[in-house]
């Protein structure tokens, strides 16, 4: 797999990243933890997918920080109401952790929404764009933290 730094992504991924910035996930803290908190941005991957590149956007409130879950990762928009993540990796299994976000009030996690904007196959698929309808993004595993980084 080629590293992100040497990867030529489609104009749509780069344009979206340049314009908006962010990260992704849908979730709810319910009656759970409160105060500053973390949630994992997870990509739900269809069966048979083994590698790829994902662009995911998180909206719904201010994302204070985005932390990588892997080495081939870029994010923009931390500190704003739109955060985007580009992650390249071995997307195997049903849910792949792309990143962790930090928000001021984890009890408001249900206000946030993650959307898969673009998916491309990995090197074995020639980095071809894939149908995003087969994928979804969520915010999972809400938990409190002393403060956002």
Secondary structure, 3 states (H helix, E strand, C coil): CCCHHHCCCCHHHHHHHHHCCECCCCCCCCCCCCCCEEEEEEEECCCCCCCEEEEEEEEEEEECEEEECCCCEEEECCCEEEEEEEEEECCCCCEEEEEEEEECCHHHHHHCEEEEEEEEECHHHCCCEECHHHCEEEEEEEEECCCCC
